[in-house]
């Protein structure tokens, strides 16, 4: 008797994911707007970055001590 491994069905459903903007389920494959579900969500997200709704955390003055040392105000 031979042991056979179960195989995946040939008609598997396409992989989907949730749009990071609206949460709608969208297909991953052949989606030109990845990771968004549509061009609309893609543009809304771009606008949020442009209006600085999203920010990457950083120090306020990362080089302030170097500048004051190299270029004294006196």
PyMOL commands that set and color helices and strands:
alter all, ss='L'
color gray80, all
select helices_A, chain A and resi 39-50+64-70
alter helices_A, ss='H'
color red, helices_A
select strands_A, chain A and resi 16-18+25-27
alter strands_A, ss='S'
color yellow, strands_A
deselect
rebuild
show_as cartoon
